[in-house]
Amino acid sequence: DYQVLVTDLANGQTEEVRERHRLRYLFAPELKRCLRTAGFETMQLNEWISGAEPSDKTWNIMVVGRAAAGRA
């Protein structure tokens, strides 16, 4: 949950903005299935920045996909 106070420098008025960000982990098999379901094939799935193979200790990954043959 986020609470942000935004102050208008022109008039000094402050507005409160509240946001709720619901998150969950996505695992490699889920990401690959999502791509496949959307008509893409997985080209690359690596740790963010290092490019290493993701492990159970990986927090951030990047996924590259392309339209599957016949779906372009």
N, CA, C and O atoms as CSV, one atom per row, in Angstrom:
chain,resi,resn,atom,element,x,y,z
A,1,ASP,N,N,0.847,-1.174,0.000
A,1,ASP,CA,C,0.000,0.000,0.000
A,1,ASP,C,C,0.890,1.234,0.000
A,1,ASP,O,O,1.891,1.300,0.713
A,2,TYR,N,N,0.505,2.211,-0.815
A,2,TYR,CA,C,1.277,3.434,-0.932
A,2,TYR,C,C,0.418,4.629,-0.553
A,2,TYR,O,O,-0.763,4.698,-0.894
A,3,GLN,N,N,1.024,5.558,0.153
A,3,GLN,CA,C,0.394,6.834,0.459
A,3,GLN,C,C,1.368,7.904,-0.020
A,3,GLN,O,O,2.508,7.963,0.441
A,4,VAL,N,N,0.920,8.749,-0.943
A,4,VAL,CA,C,1.766,9.784,-1.524
A,4,VAL,C,C,1.124,11.134,-1.258
A,4,VAL,O,O,-0.073,11.317,-1.482
A,5,LEU,N,N,1.914,12.068,-0.785
A,5,LEU,CA,C,1.442,13.435,-0.600
A,5,LEU,C,C,2.020,14.277,-1.724
A,5,LEU,O,O,3.237,14.349,-1.894
A,6,VAL,N,N,1.140,14.917,-2.492
A,6,VAL,CA,C,1.544,15.719,-3.645
A,6,VAL,C,C,1.229,17.173,-3.322
A,6,VAL,O,O,0.078,17.523,-3.058
A,7,THR,N,N,2.259,18.019,-3.345
A,7,THR,CA,C,2.069,19.436,-3.040
A,7,THR,C,C,2.221,20.266,-4.302
A,7,THR,O,O,3.227,20.170,-5.005
A,8,ASP,N,N,1.214,21.081,-4.582
A,8,ASP,CA,C,1.247,22.013,-5.709
A,8,ASP,C,C,2.103,23.198,-5.279
A,8,ASP,O,O,1.718,23.945,-4.379
A,9,LEU,N,N,3.257,23.376,-5.913
A,9,LEU,CA,C,4.172,24.439,-5.516
A,9,LEU,C,C,3.612,25.827,-5.801
A,9,LEU,O,O,4.028,26.803,-5.178
A,10,ALA,N,N,2.677,25.920,-6.732
A,10,ALA,CA,C,2.106,27.224,-7.081
A,10,ALA,C,C,1.185,27.757,-5.984
A,10,ALA,O,O,1.179,28.955,-5.703
A,11,ASN,N,N,0.402,26.858,-5.361
A,11,ASN,CA,C,-0.564,27.347,-4.371
A,11,ASN,C,C,-0.391,26.713,-2.983
A,11,ASN,O,O,-1.114,27.067,-2.052
A,12,GLY,N,N,0.549,25.793,-2.840
A,12,GLY,CA,C,0.826,25.194,-1.547
A,12,GLY,C,C,-0.160,24.126,-1.100
A,12,GLY,O,O,-0.007,23.566,-0.015
A,13,GLN,N,N,-1.172,23.834,-1.915
A,13,GLN,CA,C,-2.154,22.818,-1.543
A,13,GLN,C,C,-1.548,21.421,-1.667
A,13,GLN,O,O,-0.806,21.124,-2.602
A,14,THR,N,N,-1.886,20.581,-0.700
A,14,THR,CA,C,-1.389,19.207,-0.696
A,14,THR,C,C,-2.555,18.250,-0.883
A,14,THR,O,O,-3.612,18.402,-0.269
A,15,GLU,N,N,-2.343,17.266,-1.737
A,15,GLU,CA,C,-3.349,16.237,-2.007
A,15,GLU,C,C,-2.760,14.886,-1.620
A,15,GLU,O,O,-1.594,14.605,-1.899
A,16,GLU,N,N,-3.561,14.065,-0.983
A,16,GLU,CA,C,-3.139,12.715,-0.622
A,16,GLU,C,C,-3.640,11.728,-1.661
A,16,GLU,O,O,-4.817,11.726,-2.021
A,17,VAL,N,N,-2.734,10.892,-2.134
A,17,VAL,CA,C,-3.089,9.848,-3.096
A,17,VAL,C,C,-2.745,8.510,-2.455
A,17,VAL,O,O,-1.629,8.314,-1.974
A,18,ARG,N,N,-3.697,7.599,-2.449
A,18,ARG,CA,C,-3.456,6.241,-1.912
A,18,ARG,C,C,-3.602,5.234,-3.048
A,18,ARG,O,O,-4.518,5.321,-3.866
A,19,GLU,N,N,-2.686,4.289,-3.077
A,19,GLU,CA,C,-2.714,3.245,-4.100
A,19,GLU,C,C,-2.427,1.902,-3.448
A,19,GLU,O,O,-1.660,1.812,-2.489
A,20,ARG,N,N,-3.045,0.875,-3.974
A,20,ARG,CA,C,-2.752,-0.491,-3.546
A,20,ARG,C,C,-2.204,-1.229,-4.762
A,20,ARG,O,O,-2.850,-1.285,-5.808
A,21,HIS,N,N,-1.031,-1.784,-4.618
A,21,HIS,CA,C,-0.404,-2.556,-5.683
A,21,HIS,C,C,-0.406,-4.018,-5.262
A,21,HIS,O,O,0.299,-4.405,-4.330
A,22,ARG,N,N,-1.191,-4.815,-5.943
A,22,ARG,CA,C,-1.236,-6.252,-5.643
A,22,ARG,C,C,-0.243,-6.959,-6.557
A,22,ARG,O,O,-0.290,-6.812,-7.778
A,23,LEU,N,N,0.635,-7.712,-5.962
A,23,LEU,CA,C,1.696,-8.380,-6.702
A,23,LEU,C,C,1.745,-9.856,-6.334
A,23,LEU,O,O,1.281,-10.266,-5.270
A,24,ARG,N,N,2.308,-10.631,-7.226
A,24,ARG,CA,C,2.625,-12.021,-6.913
A,24,ARG,C,C,3.772,-12.449,-7.802
A,24,ARG,O,O,4.030,-11.838,-8.839
A,25,TYR,N,N,4.451,-13.490,-7.398
A,25,TYR,CA,C,5.554,-14.017,-8.184
A,25,TYR,C,C,5.008,-14.783,-9.384
A,25,TYR,O,O,3.974,-15.444,-9.295
A,26,LEU,N,N,5.710,-14.687,-10.491
A,26,LEU,CA,C,5.456,-15.536,-11.649
A,26,LEU,C,C,6.710,-16.372,-11.861
A,26,LEU,O,O,7.825,-15.850,-11.863
A,27,PHE,N,N,6.520,-17.648,-12.036
A,27,PHE,CA,C,7.644,-18.548,-12.226
A,27,PHE,C,C,7.833,-18.840,-13.709
A,27,PHE,O,O,6.910,-18.673,-14.505
A,28,ALA,N,N,9.033,-19.275,-14.072
A,28,ALA,CA,C,9.393,-19.490,-15.474
A,28,ALA,C,C,8.361,-20.320,-16.240
A,28,ALA,O,O,7.981,-19.924,-17.342
A,29,PRO,N,N,7.890,-21.452,-15.711
A,29,PRO,CA,C,6.901,-22.228,-16.467
A,29,PRO,C,C,5.607,-21.436,-16.728
A,29,PRO,O,O,4.997,-21.574,-17.788
A,30,GLU,N,N,5.196,-20.613,-15.764
A,30,GLU,CA,C,3.998,-19.786,-15.957
A,30,GLU,C,C,4.214,-18.751,-17.047
A,30,GLU,O,O,3.350,-18.547,-17.900
A,31,LEU,N,N,5.380,-18.093,-17.017
A,31,LEU,CA,C,5.677,-17.077,-18.026
A,31,LEU,C,C,5.710,-17.686,-19.426
A,31,LEU,O,O,5.177,-17.109,-20.374
A,32,LYS,N,N,6.334,-18.845,-19.550
A,32,LYS,CA,C,6.405,-19.524,-20.849
A,32,LYS,C,C,5.005,-19.910,-21.326
A,32,LYS,O,O,4.684,-19.769,-22.506
A,33,ARG,N,N,4.172,-20.398,-20.400
A,33,ARG,CA,C,2.801,-20.773,-20.761
A,33,ARG,C,C,1.996,-19.549,-21.193
A,33,ARG,O,O,1.233,-19.614,-22.157
A,34,CYS,N,N,2.164,-18.446,-20.488
A,34,CYS,CA,C,1.461,-17.203,-20.867
A,34,CYS,C,C,1.859,-16.765,-22.273
A,34,CYS,O,O,1.005,-16.395,-23.079
A,35,LEU,N,N,3.144,-16.808,-22.559
A,35,LEU,CA,C,3.601,-16.444,-23.908
A,35,LEU,C,C,3.002,-17.378,-24.949
A,35,LEU,O,O,2.485,-16.927,-25.971
A,36,ARG,N,N,3.074,-18.685,-24.688
A,36,ARG,CA,C,2.550,-19.682,-25.632
A,36,ARG,C,C,1.060,-19.466,-25.872
A,36,ARG,O,O,0.599,-19.517,-27.012
A,37,THR,N,N,0.307,-19.224,-24.799
A,37,THR,CA,C,-1.133,-18.998,-24.904
A,37,THR,C,C,-1.441,-17.768,-25.739
A,37,THR,O,O,-2.451,-17.725,-26.442
A,38,ALA,N,N,-0.563,-16.761,-25.662
A,38,ALA,CA,C,-0.756,-15.522,-26.424
A,38,ALA,C,C,-0.197,-15.618,-27.838
A,38,ALA,O,O,-0.232,-14.639,-28.584
A,39,GLY,N,N,0.320,-16.789,-28.217
A,39,GLY,CA,C,0.819,-16.986,-29.574
A,39,GLY,C,C,2.277,-16.615,-29.763
A,39,GLY,O,O,2.702,-16.313,-30.878
A,40,PHE,N,N,3.049,-16.635,-28.684
A,40,PHE,CA,C,4.472,-16.312,-28.763
A,40,PHE,C,C,5.307,-17.511,-28.371
A,40,PHE,O,O,4.843,-18.409,-27.668
A,41,GLU,N,N,6.541,-17.514,-28.832
A,41,GLU,CA,C,7.493,-18.510,-28.371
A,41,GLU,C,C,8.551,-17.801,-27.539
A,41,GLU,O,O,8.901,-16.654,-27.818
A,42,THR,N,N,9.055,-18.478,-26.525
A,42,THR,CA,C,10.070,-17.905,-25.645
A,42,THR,C,C,11.415,-17.973,-26.344
A,42,THR,O,O,11.880,-19.047,-26.725
A,43,MET,N,N,12.029,-16.820,-26.504
A,43,MET,CA,C,13.352,-16.747,-27.111
A,43,MET,C,C,14.448,-16.730,-26.041
A,43,MET,O,O,15.518,-17.313,-26.218
A,44,GLN,N,N,14.159,-16.056,-24.938
A,44,GLN,CA,C,15.154,-15.877,-23.894
A,44,GLN,C,C,14.446,-15.697,-22.560
A,44,GLN,O,O,13.418,-15.023,-22.488
A,45,LEU,N,N,14.982,-16.290,-21.512
A,45,LEU,CA,C,14.479,-16.106,-20.163
A,45,LEU,C,C,15.691,-16.182,-19.253
A,45,LEU,O,O,16.210,-17.266,-18.986
A,46,ASN,N,N,16.143,-15.021,-18.774
A,46,ASN,CA,C,17.383,-14.940,-18.008
A,46,ASN,C,C,17.216,-14.025,-16.803
A,46,ASN,O,O,16.258,-13.259,-16.703
A,47,GLU,N,N,18.193,-14.131,-15.879
A,47,GLU,CA,C,18.238,-13.168,-14.789
A,47,GLU,C,C,18.451,-11.776,-15.373
A,47,GLU,O,O,19.211,-11.589,-16.323
A,48,TRP,N,N,17.764,-10.811,-14.783
A,48,TRP,CA,C,17.926,-9.417,-15.189
A,48,TRP,C,C,19.362,-8.989,-14.889
A,48,TRP,O,O,19.915,-9.338,-13.846
A,49,ILE,N,N,19.941,-8.256,-15.779
A,49,ILE,CA,C,21.291,-7.691,-15.727
A,49,ILE,C,C,22.371,-8.742,-15.972
A,49,ILE,O,O,23.151,-8.596,-16.913
A,50,SER,N,N,22.444,-9.804,-15.153
A,50,SER,CA,C,23.560,-10.757,-15.283
A,50,SER,C,C,23.407,-11.650,-16.508
A,50,SER,O,O,24.406,-12.085,-17.081
A,51,GLY,N,N,22.160,-11.932,-16.921
A,51,GLY,CA,C,21.927,-12.835,-18.044
A,51,GLY,C,C,22.070,-14.301,-17.674
A,51,GLY,O,O,21.967,-15.172,-18.539
A,52,ALA,N,N,22.308,-14.585,-16.393
A,52,ALA,CA,C,22.495,-15.967,-15.944
A,52,ALA,C,C,21.170,-16.725,-15.979
A,52,ALA,O,O,20.094,-16.133,-16.069
A,53,GLU,N,N,21.278,-18.033,-15.906
A,53,GLU,CA,C,20.101,-18.904,-15.819
A,53,GLU,C,C,19.387,-18.609,-14.492
A,53,GLU,O,O,20.037,-18.592,-13.447
A,54,PRO,N,N,18.067,-18.378,-14.507
A,54,PRO,CA,C,17.355,-18.111,-13.256
A,54,PRO,C,C,17.431,-19.301,-12.301
A,54,PRO,O,O,17.449,-20.456,-12.728
A,55,SER,N,N,17.477,-19.000,-11.009
A,55,SER,CA,C,17.494,-20.044,-9.981
A,55,SER,C,C,16.411,-19.728,-8.954
A,55,SER,O,O,15.669,-18.757,-9.104
A,56,ASP,N,N,16.323,-20.546,-7.917
A,56,ASP,CA,C,15.326,-20.292,-6.874
A,56,ASP,C,C,15.696,-19.076,-6.024
A,56,ASP,O,O,14.920,-18.681,-5.154
A,57,LYS,N,N,16.849,-18.485,-6.255
A,57,LYS,CA,C,17.277,-17.278,-5.542
A,57,LYS,C,C,17.117,-16.023,-6.408
A,57,LYS,O,O,17.422,-14.922,-5.951
A,58,THR,N,N,16.646,-16.172,-7.644
A,58,THR,CA,C,16.506,-15.051,-8.572
A,58,THR,C,C,15.269,-14.224,-8.236
A,58,THR,O,O,14.182,-14.771,-8.049
A,59,TRP,N,N,15.437,-12.898,-8.161
A,59,TRP,CA,C,14.317,-11.994,-7.887
A,59,TRP,C,C,13.794,-11.324,-9.146
A,59,TRP,O,O,12.597,-11.051,-9.242
A,60,ASN,N,N,14.662,-11.053,-10.114
A,60,ASN,CA,C,14.257,-10.325,-11.319
A,60,ASN,C,C,14.728,-11.073,-12.554
A,60,ASN,O,O,15.882,-11.494,-12.643
A,61,ILE,N,N,13.815,-11.230,-13.505
A,61,ILE,CA,C,14.202,-11.853,-14.769
A,61,ILE,C,C,13.704,-11.008,-15.922
A,61,ILE,O,O,12.881,-10.109,-15.752
A,62,MET,N,N,14.217,-11.314,-17.084
A,62,MET,CA,C,13.704,-10.707,-18.305
A,62,MET,C,C,13.310,-11.827,-19.254
A,62,MET,O,O,13.946,-12.880,-19.301
A,63,VAL,N,N,12.252,-11.577,-20.004
A,63,VAL,CA,C,11.747,-12.570,-20.942
A,63,VAL,C,C,11.633,-11.919,-22.304
A,63,VAL,O,O,11.119,-10.807,-22.431
A,64,VAL,N,N,12.112,-12.611,-23.318
A,64,VAL,CA,C,11.995,-12.139,-24.701
A,64,VAL,C,C,11.202,-13.184,-25.463
A,64,VAL,O,O,11.509,-14.375,-25.404
A,65,GLY,N,N,10.189,-12.740,-26.173
A,65,GLY,CA,C,9.397,-13.651,-26.979
A,65,GLY,C,C,9.188,-13.092,-28.368
A,65,GLY,O,O,9.407,-11.905,-28.608
A,66,ARG,N,N,8.769,-13.939,-29.272
A,66,ARG,CA,C,8.417,-13.485,-30.621
A,66,ARG,C,C,7.198,-14.259,-31.079
A,66,ARG,O,O,6.912,-15.357,-30.602
A,67,ALA,N,N,6.496,-13.661,-32.008
A,67,ALA,CA,C,5.283,-14.299,-32.529
A,67,ALA,C,C,5.644,-15.688,-33.061
A,67,ALA,O,O,6.600,-15.846,-33.821
A,68,ALA,N,N,4.878,-16.673,-32.657
A,68,ALA,CA,C,5.130,-18.041,-33.099
A,68,ALA,C,C,4.873,-18.144,-34.602
A,68,ALA,O,O,4.099,-17.367,-35.161
A,69,ALA,N,N,5.514,-19.090,-35.236
A,69,ALA,CA,C,5.345,-19.291,-36.680
A,69,ALA,C,C,3.876,-19.399,-37.016
A,69,ALA,O,O,3.130,-20.112,-36.345
A,70,GLY,N,N,3.455,-18.691,-38.055
A,70,GLY,CA,C,2.065,-18.725,-38.475
A,70,GLY,C,C,1.173,-17.780,-37.712
A,70,GLY,O,O,-0.028,-17.724,-37.980
A,71,ARG,N,N,1.729,-17.017,-36.746
A,71,ARG,CA,C,0.926,-16.100,-35.933
A,71,ARG,C,C,1.302,-14.644,-36.184
A,71,ARG,O,O,0.717,-13.748,-35.575
A,72,ALA,N,N,2.246,-14.395,-37.049
A,72,ALA,CA,C,2.723,-13.016,-37.277
A,72,ALA,C,C,1.683,-12.201,-38.018
A,72,ALA,O,O,1.906,-11.023,-38.298
